[in-house]
Amino acid sequence: MSAKYIFVTGGVVSSLGKGLAAASIGCLLESRGIRVNLMKFDPYLNVDPGTMSPFQHGEVFVTDDGAETDLDLGHYERFTHAHLSRDNNWTTGRIYEQILAKERRGDYLGKTVQVIPHVTNEIKAAMKKVAQDVDVAIVEIGGTVGDIESLPFMEAIRQMRQELGRENTLFVHVTLVPFIAAAQELKTKPTQHSVKELLSIGIQPDMLLCRTDRFLSKELKSKVALFCNVEEEAVITAKDVESIYEVPLVFSREGVDVLVLRYLHLEARDRDLRQWEELVHRVYNPKDEVRIAIIGKYVEYEDSYKSLKEALVHGALAHNLRLHASWIEAEGLEAGQHACEEQLRDFEGILVPGGFGKRGIEGMLEAIRYARLNKVPYFGICLGMQTACIEFARNVCGLADANSSEFDPATTHRVIYKLRELRGVEELGGTMRLGQWICRIEPGTLAHRIYGKDEISERHRHRYEFNREYEGTLTAGGLRISGSTPDGTYVEIIELSDHPHFIACQFHPEFKSKPLEPHPLFQAFVGAAHEHGHRRHTEREQVELEMFHRPGRW
Ligand code: GLN
């Protein structure tokens, strides 16, 4: 049987959570034993988001095969078992790149190359490729209906319905039903307009996921159904929830999966969402909380670190904890240890995540020094490992001008330098060390205790590496290299032995963490932070008690 397709489009405004909606539908279908794959088309002209600013685009999600993709793929992986690759994310730029290469090769010889059929054919071929070996392919079209640049994708999905018929294709439209305070009413007009826009390009949606902050009444649903020409049952209340992991449950209560099965003529077993229900129960019933400081420079743009934030949540949920993660502006810590004491003293764990460029580095170094000296659990990721090595080289090994050549190319002690394989490579697109690489872990280390394995594979995205010429100096000072590539070329994990929990890795473990399979490094870090907080709390109480009993004190 060939696969069926669910096309997810969005209307009215952007940021309605199309990606989460697609992922949640995938999750629901999997809970009924249906095999799914998910893909996203982004209508912009960049070949991939790899060279785009995190302010513009948010996180770049990296797949095992080293593709730099849209952050919605992170949702797909966290909510389903789909194994994603560069085939699961296409931009207009990449589609055109492919077509232009064919044109230059002479593949279209004699023909005029046009949007229809050449571009649309290329888009359809990409969809069909991910639909192999699954029952349902969920295809998300980025952007909002009405955008000029998304038209070829809309046309391609219109053609897919034409080719494959109603039983094999389903159009899901995510829209907004805002509550207007002045009128004390939910308004359906934007949804009506958005559907009209879709109709004008030949697409009649089958299901409307209405983003709203309250339940849509039966009357309202029937009004939307009438005006938008969908069944009343197919007007779904996609109500805002506190935790994204509740979305599949919200959809299941609205009967989304039942409708999908009916529309697509699919047979499936009963849904089994017990694991998700149990997870959501934990989200809302934590036994305690944990406070983590994330030191970064893109603080006001949480989207830049979507997977990181989720991985921390997963780590916290594994211990039944509520996560309080605060973003601390790295530049604000440059004043030194006083500034750190002032801003970081109430946190139980400190994390320096990945990042690029010089801004904020000195502040990160101060935060790391603070974590090292005060025995606060530290977790460094990518840039957070590189800065941990620099801090150690400067403040423990006495190499005052230790640095990365990324921040100071002229420094004498380049503890971090450009990847040897990248020397001379000037092009920026797709040229980093990307994707999955194997790392061998040293027995007897914290890393080994955490993973419980000798060999792991994790995802990378970096241009600089630890300079092994400094290995002797740093290890003599007490730093331990606990993970390296099997051939010994690259340092992958470092840690400090005289610290309760100080570990940093060159890879990005956040990309592989899932709510139902929390990543061991995040789980261990959050656990250590919580323990540290508990210990500190007891110590502070002890001090207060002693003060109280000290004669003459009061
Ligand atoms: N800027 C550093 C490098 O290119 C770190 C990259 C990262 O944190 N993703 O190696």
Boltz pocket constraint, residues with backbone or C-beta under 6 A from the ligand:
constraints:
  - pocket:
      binder: B
      contacts: [[A, 353], [A, 354], [A, 355], [A, 356], [A, 357], [A, 381], [A, 382], [A, 383], [A, 384], [A, 386], [A, 406], [A, 461], [A, 462], [A, 463], [A, 464], [A, 465]]
      max_distance: 6.0
